Amino acid sequence: MKKIGFISKNKIFVQSLAALITKLPDLGFEPYLLLNIHQAVLDAEVLSIDVAVVDMVAELPEQTKEVLQICGDLRHAVPACRILLLVPQDIKDSRDAALKAVNCRSADDYVFYDLSLDYLLAKLLVL
């Protein structure tokens, strides 16, 4: 079972993803909701998650920096954890930050919100 931690402040969104994943046991995913952003790294470490899906809803530069800090902290706390950023395609600062995070290896990959659910699940399978 691959442990996937969803790090987001958007409770409805991640609860929906976790509910869907739970109904598809053949995927081999065990979802965890890490809704407290300030405690997410500790939770990920304690749970030994395999993949962190980090929601990058950041309309302010400070929020973008906070998300990138979480990615860096995850790298140190859970080195084997793969990090996937969910990025809004219409916020330039978020797109630029996601690309920078992948280039400096703070994150492994990113996907935009406008992708299909099938694509997101396929991406999680290969991480």
Beta strands, then each sheet from edge to edge (+ up, - down):
strand 1: 2-7
strand 2: 29-34
strand 3: 51-55
strand 4: 82-87
strand 5: 109-112
sheet 1: 2+ 1+ 3+ 4+ 5+
end
